[in-house]
Amino acid sequence: MVSFDPCFGYEDAMARSRITLCCAVLWMIWVTDPANALTFFVDSQSGSNSNDGFSPDQSFQTLSFAVSLVPAGSTIKLSEGVFSPDTGEAFILRVNRSMTIVGEGMDKTFLVNSTGTDTINFGASTGDSSIQDMSIIGGFSGLTFAAGGQINSTFHARNVLIQGVERTGILVRSPNTLIEECVILQNKHVGIEYLPEASGVCRIERSAILGNLVDGISFANQGTMILQSNLIVGQLQHGVFALNGSGGIFTNLTVSRNGLPAIGLHAAQPSQIVNCLMHENMVGINEGTVNDDPSVVGNLFFGNNTNYRDEGSVSRNTETAINTLVDNGSNPVMDNLVDDPMFVGTEFGAATSGTSTSIEYHPDDFQTVLTDASAEWEDSQWSGAVLFPSIDHNRFAHPIVDNTQNSLLVWGNATDIVFAGATAGNRYEIIDYRLQETSPAIDAGVSSFVEIGTYDFDGRFRVASSEVDIGAFEFDSIFPSPTPTATSTFTPTETHTPTNTFTPTRTFTPSETATSTFTRTATPTPTQTFTPTSSVTPSETPTETPTITNTQTDTPSPAPSNTPTRDFDVAPDTPDGVVNGLDLLYFLRSLESLEQTEGFLFDFSRAWMSTPGSNR
């Protein structure tokens, strides 16, 4: 029933209700279609959870609020700044439906978790989701991709820094995951751990895994790990560790200065280790059992205590000893080198070194400045290289963001005593793992094992010359243009041009607060916000001629009420006297949880229509 409109009569009032109802229904149908994903905005400084989130000036304040509310398929855009319990965040952030969460860059958007809980957990019923362009600092685990009932869901992490978590930087249980262009640094257990609940693939590409207290990357169970063009440096234990029935395809890795094997295999499925560079590890490749017989093709070994440990006990250190392995069954072992890779800035295997004058951690931007007053470097000479801030006491590594004549800016807390923190007066070393033009690793790999359309760590094309280079960096290659189409078996949610992870976005000046970036400069194409281009035109309502009988009195019947039967002013937590878009989002959450009753949608449309100041 619809009340009489004093200006337009019963029929027009009913038509207005029908229009409102129709619009609400069409909005619900449209917004729940993943092809019409909405974009929401979150700003920890100027936002409010009383806003509707549909534009930057109507931003929500907290990511936790947005995650709990937005419909499946949405994109959440985070502003620059810190998102922490101090700004109202409630960890764990549990994502239970598909969405994309995007920051402004790993040097601009920070999720800081000091609560000891996990930071972000993409749950078992999530669906396809991605997270990109931000830093995650602290927490028990930084990022978790679960599986559960949605084993066909895909998860994607790109350009994310994860630093200083109590346990695992990224824990992957989903069998379909892509991690690319990320920095996994200084975590107190494993950098990336893959423990799938079903057979599947986890790909890690063009990422830096440095200075973790246990392993850089470990995986087990039924999982297959595909590692491509990664820099894996300075873990206390393994660089890569495959065990208990898992297997992997490892191509063009640079694995350096890890406390145990660069690549360790234990009761694993046969793996392929191709075009990898193992440098100054305790062991280059270690077969833990008699069944761990990988393909070993086109690799370079240098400076390891043992280059290849066969069957868990037999040391093989020369090219001949490695290339004549006969007990790897049908898996090929060939074209491996033992030679100085000749990295940029090194001479005869020696790194650039010096003694620090001062070393200071900046907790506001999670970076450290090391100063050597005697240095005479060119500006940005070491951008993209790796710093070992206290080489006499530890092998922990930090990625260099930028430098001036005598100061280095690096990600992470190089003074942290948990990681045998450096102090002023310690001897440091710098290694740029790119190749000199005379490096024996150039054109020494085997291109037939390289996927077509792949890139090196810097985002440059492979292959640059007659054969692929060994290691994570391709010498004298070019950046792709125009943006290529991704060719990997895992299709990311968007296509972009990869570029150098270590490229700073501004000139580093030690005297100011450091905000330089250890990040790629490519900006992903934003998800477009839907703007309706047409309105819904209702069909004309036929007018009926009432039948009047002589038995009726002249006293009119009371007009039916247009008041909704329930209060839909539910947002914000304290009713604000207006039924608007934020209330509609709460209504959608109710629809998704099947809590609505018959007539609920029509009742809501009446509330939206009848409340003064509503957006309709």
C-alpha positions as CSV (number, residue, x, y, z in Angstrom):
1,M,0.0,0.0,0.0
2,V,1.1,3.5,-0.8
3,S,-0.1,6.7,0.8
4,F,-1.8,9.4,-1.2
5,D,0.5,12.1,-2.6
6,P,-1.2,15.5,-2.2
7,C,0.4,16.8,-5.4
8,F,0.3,13.8,-7.7
9,G,-2.2,11.4,-6.2
10,Y,-2.1,7.7,-5.4
11,E,-0.9,6.5,-8.8
12,D,2.2,8.7,-8.9
13,A,3.2,7.8,-5.4
14,M,3.0,4.1,-6.3
15,A,5.0,4.7,-9.4
16,R,7.7,6.5,-7.4
17,S,7.9,3.5,-5.1
18,R,8.1,1.1,-8.0
19,I,10.9,3.2,-9.5
20,T,12.8,3.2,-6.2
21,L,12.3,-0.5,-5.8
22,C,13.4,-1.2,-9.4
23,C,16.6,0.9,-9.0
24,A,17.5,-0.9,-5.7
25,V,17.0,-4.3,-7.4
26,L,19.0,-3.3,-10.4
27,W,21.8,-1.9,-8.2
28,M,22.0,-5.1,-6.2
29,I,22.1,-7.2,-9.4
30,W,24.7,-5.0,-10.9
31,V,27.0,-4.7,-7.9
32,T,27.1,-8.4,-7.2
33,D,28.2,-9.2,-10.8
34,P,32.1,-9.4,-10.6
35,A,32.2,-7.8,-14.1
36,N,30.9,-4.6,-12.6
37,A,33.2,-4.3,-9.6
38,L,33.0,-1.2,-7.5
39,T,35.9,0.8,-6.2
40,F,36.0,2.0,-2.5
41,F,38.5,4.4,-0.9
42,V,40.1,4.3,2.6
43,D,42.1,7.1,4.2
44,S,43.3,6.6,7.7
45,Q,43.8,10.3,8.3
46,S,40.9,12.1,6.7
47,G,38.3,9.3,6.2
48,S,35.4,8.3,8.3
49,N,33.5,5.0,8.7
50,S,30.3,7.1,8.5
51,N,31.1,7.8,4.8
52,D,29.9,5.6,2.0
53,G,33.5,5.1,0.6
54,F,32.6,5.6,-3.0
55,S,35.0,8.5,-3.6
56,P,38.3,9.9,-2.1
57,D,36.4,12.7,-0.3
58,Q,34.0,10.1,1.1
59,S,36.7,7.6,2.2
60,F,36.3,5.1,4.9
61,Q,38.8,5.4,7.7
62,T,39.8,1.8,8.3
63,L,40.6,-1.1,6.0
64,S,39.1,-3.5,8.5
65,F,35.7,-1.7,8.1
66,A,35.9,-1.7,4.3
67,V,36.8,-5.4,4.2
68,S,33.8,-6.3,6.3
69,L,31.4,-4.4,4.2
70,V,32.2,-4.1,0.5
71,P,30.6,-6.6,-2.0
72,A,32.5,-9.4,-3.7
73,G,34.6,-8.3,-6.6
74,S,35.3,-4.8,-5.2
75,T,38.5,-2.9,-5.3
76,I,39.7,-1.1,-2.1
77,K,42.1,1.7,-2.6
78,L,44.2,2.8,0.3
79,S,45.7,6.2,0.6
80,E,49.2,7.1,1.6
81,G,50.0,6.8,5.3
82,V,50.0,4.3,8.1
83,F,47.1,2.0,8.9
84,S,47.5,0.6,12.4
85,P,45.7,0.1,15.7
86,D,46.5,3.7,16.5
87,T,44.3,4.7,13.4
88,G,41.5,2.3,14.3
89,E,42.6,-0.8,12.5
90,A,41.4,-4.1,14.0
91,F,43.7,-7.1,13.1
92,I,43.4,-9.8,12.0
93,L,41.9,-8.5,8.7
94,R,39.9,-11.4,7.5
95,V,38.9,-11.3,3.8
96,N,36.1,-13.8,3.1
97,R,35.1,-12.9,-0.4
98,S,37.0,-11.9,-3.6
99,M,38.5,-8.4,-3.7
100,T,41.5,-6.4,-4.7
101,I,43.3,-4.3,-2.1
102,V,45.6,-1.6,-3.6
103,G,47.9,0.9,-1.9
104,E,49.9,3.8,-3.2
105,G,53.3,2.0,-3.2
106,M,55.4,0.0,-0.7
107,D,57.1,3.3,0.3
108,K,53.8,5.2,0.8
109,T,51.1,2.8,2.2
110,F,51.9,0.9,5.4
111,L,49.9,-1.7,7.3
112,V,51.5,-1.7,10.7
113,N,50.5,-4.5,13.1
114,S,51.8,-4.4,16.7
115,T,49.2,-6.8,18.1
116,G,51.0,-10.1,17.7
117,T,48.1,-11.5,15.5
118,D,48.2,-12.2,11.8
119,T,47.8,-9.1,9.6
120,I,45.8,-10.1,6.5
121,N,44.1,-13.5,6.0
122,F,42.4,-14.3,2.7
123,G,40.1,-17.0,4.0
124,A,38.9,-20.4,2.7
125,S,35.8,-19.0,0.9
126,T,37.4,-15.9,-0.5
127,G,37.5,-16.5,-4.3
128,D,40.0,-14.8,-6.7
129,S,41.8,-11.9,-4.8
130,S,44.9,-9.7,-5.0
131,I,46.9,-7.3,-2.9
132,Q,49.5,-4.9,-4.2
133,D,51.5,-1.7,-3.8
134,M,52.0,-1.5,0.0
135,S,54.1,-2.6,3.0
136,I,53.1,-4.9,5.7
137,I,55.1,-4.4,8.9
138,G,54.9,-6.7,12.0
139,G,52.3,-9.1,13.1
140,F,52.5,-12.8,13.7
141,S,52.2,-13.6,10.0
142,G,52.2,-10.9,7.4
143,L,49.9,-12.4,4.7
144,T,48.0,-15.7,4.5
145,F,46.4,-17.2,1.4
146,A,44.1,-20.0,2.6
147,A,42.4,-22.6,0.5
148,G,39.6,-24.6,2.1
149,G,36.6,-25.1,-0.2
150,Q,37.8,-22.7,-2.8
151,I,40.7,-24.7,-4.2
152,N,40.3,-23.2,-7.6
153,S,40.6,-19.6,-6.4
154,T,43.6,-17.7,-7.4
155,F,45.6,-15.3,-5.2
156,H,48.0,-12.6,-6.4
157,A,50.5,-10.4,-4.5
158,R,52.4,-7.8,-6.3
159,N,54.8,-5.1,-5.2
160,V,54.3,-5.8,-1.5
161,L,57.0,-5.4,1.1
162,I,56.6,-7.7,4.1
163,Q,59.0,-7.0,7.0
164,G,59.6,-7.8,10.6
165,V,56.8,-10.4,11.3
166,E,57.2,-12.8,14.1
167,R,56.8,-15.9,12.0
168,T,56.2,-16.3,8.3
169,G,56.1,-13.4,5.8
170,I,53.7,-15.0,3.4
171,L,52.0,-18.3,4.3
172,V,50.4,-19.9,1.2
173,R,47.9,-22.8,1.5
174,S,46.0,-22.1,-1.7
175,P,47.2,-24.2,-4.6
176,N,47.0,-21.4,-7.1
177,T,49.1,-18.4,-6.1
178,L,51.3,-15.8,-7.9
179,I,53.7,-13.7,-5.9
180,E,55.7,-11.2,-8.0
181,E,57.9,-8.1,-7.5
182,C,57.7,-8.4,-3.7
183,V,60.3,-7.8,-1.0
184,I,60.3,-10.3,1.9
185,L,62.7,-9.0,4.4
186,Q,64.0,-9.6,7.9
187,N,61.2,-11.9,9.2
188,K,61.8,-14.1,12.2
189,H,61.0,-17.4,10.6
190,V,60.5,-18.3,6.9
191,G,60.1,-15.6,4.2
192,I,57.6,-17.5,2.1
193,E,56.1,-20.9,3.2
194,Y,54.0,-23.0,0.8
195,L,52.0,-25.7,2.4
196,P,49.1,-26.4,0.0
197,E,46.0,-28.3,1.0
198,A,45.6,-29.7,-2.5
199,S,48.0,-30.2,-5.5
200,G,48.7,-27.0,-7.3
201,V,51.2,-24.4,-8.2
202,C,52.7,-21.4,-6.4
203,R,54.8,-19.1,-8.6
204,I,57.2,-16.5,-7.2
205,E,58.8,-14.2,-9.8
206,R,61.1,-11.2,-9.7
207,S,61.0,-11.0,-6.0
208,A,63.7,-10.3,-3.4
209,I,63.8,-12.6,-0.3
210,L,66.5,-11.3,2.1
211,G,67.7,-11.6,5.7
212,N,65.1,-14.0,7.2
213,L,66.0,-15.9,10.3
214,V,65.2,-19.4,9.0
215,D,64.6,-20.2,5.2
216,G,64.0,-17.8,2.4
217,I,61.4,-20.0,0.7
218,S,60.3,-23.4,1.9
219,F,57.5,-25.8,0.7
220,A,56.2,-29.2,1.3
221,N,53.2,-31.5,0.9
222,Q,51.8,-31.8,-2.7
223,G,52.9,-28.4,-3.9
224,T,54.9,-27.5,-7.0
225,M,56.9,-24.3,-6.6
226,I,57.9,-22.3,-9.7
227,L,60.6,-19.9,-8.9
228,Q,61.8,-17.5,-11.6
229,S,64.2,-14.6,-11.6
230,N,64.3,-14.1,-7.9
231,L,67.1,-12.7,-5.7
232,I,67.5,-14.9,-2.5
233,V,70.2,-13.5,-0.2
234,G,71.4,-13.7,3.4
235,Q,69.0,-16.1,5.2
236,L,70.3,-17.8,8.3
237,Q,69.4,-21.2,6.9
238,H,68.3,-22.3,3.4
239,G,67.8,-20.1,0.5
240,V,65.2,-22.5,-1.0
241,F,64.1,-25.7,0.8
242,A,61.9,-28.4,-0.8
243,L,60.8,-31.3,1.4
244,N,58.3,-34.0,2.0
245,G,56.9,-34.8,-1.4
246,S,57.1,-31.4,-3.0
247,G,58.9,-30.4,-6.2
248,G,59.9,-27.3,-8.0
249,I,61.1,-25.7,-11.2
250,F,63.8,-23.2,-10.4
251,T,65.1,-21.0,-13.2
252,N,67.4,-18.0,-13.2
253,L,67.7,-17.5,-9.5
254,T,70.6,-15.7,-7.8
255,V,71.1,-17.4,-4.4
256,S,73.9,-15.9,-2.3
257,R,75.3,-16.0,1.2
258,N,72.8,-18.2,2.9
259,G,73.9,-20.1,6.0
260,L,72.8,-23.5,4.8
261,P,72.3,-24.8,1.2
262,A,71.3,-22.3,-1.5
263,I,68.9,-25.0,-2.7
264,G,68.1,-27.9,-0.3
265,L,66.1,-31.0,-1.3
266,H,64.9,-33.5,1.2
267,A,62.5,-36.4,0.3
268,A,61.3,-34.1,-2.5
269,Q,60.0,-34.9,-5.9
270,P,62.5,-34.5,-8.8
271,S,63.1,-30.8,-9.4
272,Q,64.6,-28.7,-12.2
273,I,67.4,-26.4,-11.3
274,V,68.3,-24.4,-14.4
275,N,70.3,-21.2,-15.1
276,C,70.7,-20.5,-11.4
277,L,73.7,-18.8,-9.8
278,M,74.8,-20.1,-6.4
279,H,77.3,-17.8,-4.7
280,E,79.0,-18.1,-1.3
281,N,76.5,-20.4,0.4
282,M,77.5,-23.2,2.7
283,V,76.4,-25.6,0.0
284,G,75.2,-24.7,-3.6
285,I,72.8,-27.7,-4.1
286,N,72.2,-30.3,-1.5
287,E,70.5,-33.7,-2.1
288,G,69.3,-34.7,1.3
289,T,68.4,-38.3,0.4
290,V,69.2,-40.8,-2.4
291,N,65.9,-40.0,-4.1
292,D,66.5,-36.3,-4.5
293,D,67.8,-36.3,-8.0
294,P,67.1,-33.0,-9.8
295,S,67.8,-31.9,-13.3
296,V,70.9,-29.6,-13.0
297,V,71.5,-27.6,-16.2
298,G,73.3,-24.4,-17.1
299,N,74.0,-23.3,-13.5
300,L,77.0,-21.4,-12.1
301,F,78.7,-22.1,-8.8
302,F,81.2,-19.9,-7.0
303,G,82.6,-19.4,-3.5
304,N,80.3,-22.0,-1.8
305,N,81.9,-24.2,0.8
306,T,80.6,-27.2,-1.2
307,N,79.2,-26.6,-4.6
308,Y,77.2,-29.8,-4.9
309,R,76.5,-32.4,-2.2
310,D,75.4,-35.6,-3.8
311,E,73.2,-38.1,-2.0
312,G,73.5,-36.1,1.2
313,S,77.2,-36.8,1.7
314,V,79.4,-36.8,-1.5
315,S,80.9,-33.4,-2.2
316,R,81.4,-32.4,-5.8
317,N,83.1,-29.1,-6.4
318,T,84.6,-29.0,-10.0
319,E,82.7,-28.6,-13.2
320,T,83.8,-32.1,-14.2
321,A,82.6,-33.7,-10.9
322,I,79.2,-32.0,-11.2
323,N,78.6,-32.5,-14.9
324,T,79.5,-36.2,-14.7
325,L,76.8,-37.1,-12.1
326,V,75.5,-40.5,-13.2
327,D,73.0,-41.3,-10.5
328,N,70.3,-38.7,-11.3
329,G,68.5,-41.2,-13.5
330,S,66.9,-39.7,-16.6
331,N,67.2,-36.2,-15.3
332,P,69.9,-34.3,-17.2
333,V,73.0,-32.9,-15.6
334,M,75.0,-30.7,-18.0
335,D,76.5,-27.4,-18.9
336,N,77.2,-26.3,-15.4
337,L,80.1,-23.8,-14.6
338,V,82.3,-23.2,-11.6
339,D,83.6,-19.6,-12.1
340,D,83.6,-16.1,-10.7
341,P,80.3,-14.5,-11.9
342,M,81.9,-11.0,-11.8
343,F,79.1,-8.9,-10.4
344,V,79.0,-5.2,-10.9
345,G,81.3,-3.3,-8.5
346,T,83.4,-6.4,-7.6
347,E,86.8,-7.4,-8.6
348,F,88.0,-11.0,-8.5
349,G,85.0,-12.0,-6.4
350,A,85.6,-9.3,-3.7
351,A,82.7,-7.1,-2.7
352,T,82.9,-3.3,-2.1
353,S,83.5,-2.8,1.6
354,G,84.2,-0.1,4.2
355,T,83.6,0.8,7.8
356,S,80.5,2.6,8.9
357,T,80.7,6.0,10.6
358,S,77.1,5.9,11.8
359,I,74.1,3.7,11.3
360,E,70.6,4.9,12.3
361,Y,67.1,3.2,12.0
362,H,64.2,5.5,11.1
363,P,61.0,3.8,12.5
364,D,58.7,6.2,10.7
365,D,59.5,4.8,7.3
366,F,61.1,1.5,8.3
367,Q,64.4,2.2,6.7
368,T,68.0,2.5,7.9
369,V,70.7,5.1,6.9
370,L,74.3,3.9,7.0
371,T,77.0,6.6,6.6
372,D,80.6,6.1,5.7
373,A,82.3,9.5,5.9
374,S,85.2,8.3,3.7
375,A,83.1,7.0,0.8
376,E,83.0,8.8,-2.5
377,W,80.1,7.2,-4.4
378,E,78.2,8.6,-7.2
379,D,74.5,9.5,-6.4
380,S,72.3,6.4,-6.9
381,Q,75.3,4.3,-7.8
382,W,74.1,1.5,-5.5
383,S,70.4,1.7,-6.1
384,G,69.2,-1.9,-6.5
385,A,72.3,-3.4,-4.8
386,V,72.4,-5.3,-1.5
387,L,74.0,-4.1,1.8
388,F,75.6,-6.5,4.4
389,P,75.8,-3.9,7.2
390,S,78.0,-6.0,9.6
391,I,79.8,-8.6,7.6
392,D,82.1,-9.7,10.4
393,H,79.1,-10.6,12.6
394,N,76.4,-11.8,10.3
395,R,75.3,-12.4,6.7
396,F,72.0,-10.7,7.0
397,A,71.2,-8.6,3.9
398,H,69.2,-5.4,3.2
399,P,68.1,-4.0,-0.2
400,I,69.6,-0.6,-1.0
401,V,67.0,2.0,-2.0
402,D,69.4,4.8,-2.9
403,N,72.6,6.5,-1.9
404,T,74.5,9.8,-1.9
405,Q,78.2,10.4,-1.9
406,N,78.7,8.8,1.6
407,S,75.3,7.5,2.8
408,L,73.2,4.4,2.0
409,L,69.4,4.2,2.5
410,V,68.2,0.6,2.9
411,W,64.9,-1.2,3.8
412,G,64.7,-2.8,7.2
413,N,66.2,-2.2,10.6
414,A,69.9,-3.0,10.3
415,T,70.4,-2.2,14.0
416,D,67.9,-4.9,15.2
417,I,69.7,-7.0,17.8
418,V,67.6,-10.1,16.9
419,F,69.4,-10.0,13.6
420,A,72.8,-9.4,15.2
421,G,72.3,-5.7,14.6
422,A,75.0,-3.6,13.1
423,T,76.6,-0.7,15.0
424,A,78.8,2.2,14.0
425,G,82.3,1.0,13.3
426,N,81.3,-2.4,11.8
427,R,82.7,-3.4,8.5
428,Y,80.0,-3.5,5.8
429,E,79.9,-4.9,2.2
430,I,77.9,-4.0,-0.9
431,I,77.2,-6.4,-3.8
432,D,75.3,-5.4,-6.9
433,Y,74.3,-8.8,-8.3
434,R,74.0,-7.5,-11.9
435,L,76.6,-8.8,-14.3
436,Q,79.7,-7.1,-15.7
437,E,80.1,-7.2,-19.4
438,T,82.9,-9.7,-19.1
439,S,81.0,-12.1,-16.8
440,P,81.1,-15.8,-17.7
441,A,77.4,-16.0,-16.8
442,I,76.4,-14.0,-19.9
443,D,75.0,-16.2,-22.7
444,A,76.0,-19.3,-20.6
445,G,72.5,-20.5,-19.7
446,V,70.2,-22.9,-21.6
447,S,67.3,-20.9,-23.3
448,S,65.2,-24.0,-24.0
449,F,64.2,-24.2,-20.3
450,V,63.1,-20.5,-20.2
451,E,59.4,-19.7,-20.7
452,I,58.7,-17.4,-23.7
453,G,57.8,-13.9,-22.7
454,T,59.5,-13.9,-19.3
455,Y,61.5,-11.1,-17.7
456,D,64.6,-10.8,-15.5
457,F,64.6,-9.4,-12.0
458,D,64.7,-5.8,-13.3
459,G,61.8,-6.4,-15.5
460,R,63.9,-6.6,-18.7
461,F,63.2,-9.0,-21.5
462,R,64.7,-12.5,-21.6
463,V,66.5,-13.5,-23.8
464,A,68.8,-10.5,-24.7
465,S,71.3,-12.3,-26.9
466,S,72.0,-15.7,-28.4
467,E,71.4,-17.6,-25.1
468,V,69.9,-16.7,-21.7
469,D,72.2,-15.4,-19.0
470,I,72.7,-17.3,-15.7
471,G,71.2,-15.7,-12.6
472,A,68.4,-13.3,-11.9
473,F,69.7,-10.4,-14.1
474,E,69.9,-10.4,-17.9
475,F,72.9,-8.3,-19.1
476,D,72.3,-5.5,-21.6
477,S,68.6,-6.2,-22.1
478,I,65.8,-3.7,-22.6
479,F,62.6,-3.0,-20.9
480,P,59.4,-4.2,-22.7
481,S,57.3,-1.7,-24.6
482,P,54.4,-1.7,-25.1
483,T,53.0,-3.5,-22.1
484,P,53.3,-7.3,-22.9
485,T,50.5,-9.8,-22.4
486,A,51.3,-12.1,-19.5
487,T,52.1,-15.7,-20.7
488,S,52.5,-17.6,-17.5
489,T,50.0,-20.3,-16.6
490,F,48.7,-18.2,-13.8
491,T,46.9,-15.2,-15.2
492,P,47.2,-12.1,-13.0
493,T,44.2,-9.8,-12.4
494,E,45.9,-7.2,-14.5
495,T,48.7,-6.8,-17.0
496,H,51.5,-4.4,-16.4
497,T,55.1,-3.7,-17.5
498,P,57.5,-5.0,-14.8
499,T,60.4,-2.6,-14.0
500,N,63.3,-2.5,-11.5
501,T,62.2,-3.2,-8.0
502,F,65.1,-1.1,-6.6
503,T,64.5,2.1,-8.5
504,P,63.9,5.1,-6.2
505,T,61.2,7.7,-6.9
506,R,63.2,10.6,-5.6
507,T,66.7,11.7,-4.8
508,F,67.8,10.6,-1.4
509,T,69.0,13.3,1.0
510,P,70.2,12.0,4.3
511,S,69.3,15.1,6.3
512,E,65.6,14.8,5.6
513,T,63.2,12.1,6.6
514,A,63.8,9.2,4.3
515,T,60.9,8.3,2.0
516,S,62.7,6.8,-0.9
517,T,61.3,3.7,-2.4
518,F,62.5,0.2,-2.9
519,T,59.8,-0.4,-5.5
520,R,59.0,-0.7,-9.1
521,T,57.8,2.5,-10.7
522,A,55.1,1.0,-12.9
523,T,51.6,2.1,-12.0
524,P,48.9,-0.5,-12.4
525,T,45.8,0.4,-14.4
526,P,43.1,1.4,-11.9
527,T,39.8,-0.4,-11.8
528,Q,37.3,1.9,-13.3
529,T,34.5,3.2,-11.1
530,F,31.1,2.4,-12.6
531,T,29.1,5.4,-13.8
532,P,25.6,4.5,-15.1
533,T,24.9,5.9,-18.5
534,S,21.2,5.5,-18.6
535,S,18.3,5.6,-16.2
536,V,15.5,3.0,-15.8
537,T,12.2,4.1,-17.3
538,P,9.3,2.4,-15.7
539,S,6.4,1.2,-17.8
540,E,3.3,3.4,-17.5
541,T,1.0,2.3,-14.7
542,P,-2.6,1.8,-16.1
543,T,-5.2,3.9,-14.4
544,E,-8.3,2.1,-13.2
545,T,-11.7,3.7,-12.9
546,P,-13.1,3.0,-9.4
547,T,-16.5,1.6,-9.0
548,I,-18.7,3.8,-6.7
549,T,-21.7,2.3,-5.0
550,N,-24.4,4.2,-3.2
551,T,-23.9,2.3,0.0
552,Q,-20.6,4.1,0.8
553,T,-20.7,7.1,3.2
554,D,-19.0,10.4,2.4
555,T,-16.4,9.8,5.1
556,P,-13.1,8.8,3.5
557,S,-11.2,5.8,4.7
558,P,-7.9,6.5,6.5
559,A,-4.9,6.8,4.0
560,P,-2.6,3.8,4.1
561,S,0.8,4.5,5.7
562,N,4.0,4.9,3.6
563,T,6.1,4.3,6.7
564,P,8.5,1.3,6.4
565,T,7.9,-1.5,8.9
566,R,11.5,-1.4,10.2
567,D,14.3,1.1,10.8
568,F,16.9,1.0,8.0
569,D,18.9,3.8,9.3
570,V,21.7,1.4,10.5
571,A,24.8,3.2,9.5
572,P,26.9,4.5,11.0
573,D,26.6,2.6,14.2
574,T,24.6,5.5,15.6
575,P,21.7,6.3,13.3
576,D,22.2,9.7,11.5
577,G,18.6,10.3,10.3
578,V,19.4,9.5,6.7
579,V,19.0,6.3,4.7
580,N,21.8,6.4,2.1
581,G,24.5,4.5,0.3
582,L,26.2,3.3,3.5
583,D,22.9,1.8,4.7
584,L,22.5,0.2,1.3
585,L,25.9,-1.5,1.8
586,Y,24.8,-2.8,5.1
587,F,21.7,-4.0,3.4
588,L,23.8,-5.9,0.8
589,R,25.8,-7.6,3.6
590,S,22.4,-8.7,5.0
591,L,21.4,-10.1,1.6
592,E,24.6,-12.0,1.3
593,S,24.2,-13.6,4.7
594,L,20.5,-14.5,3.9
595,E,19.2,-12.8,6.9
596,Q,16.5,-10.8,5.0
597,T,12.8,-11.7,5.1
598,E,10.1,-11.6,2.5
599,G,9.3,-8.0,1.4
600,F,12.6,-6.7,2.8
601,L,13.7,-5.1,-0.5
602,F,10.5,-3.3,-1.0
603,D,10.4,-2.1,2.6
604,F,14.0,-0.8,2.2
605,S,13.0,1.1,-0.9
606,R,10.2,2.8,1.0
607,A,12.6,3.8,3.8
608,W,15.1,5.2,1.3
609,M,12.3,7.2,-0.5
610,S,10.7,8.5,2.6
611,T,13.7,9.7,4.7
612,P,14.5,13.4,4.5
613,G,17.9,14.0,2.9
614,S,18.3,10.5,1.5
615,N,20.5,10.1,-1.6
616,R,18.0,8.9,-4.2
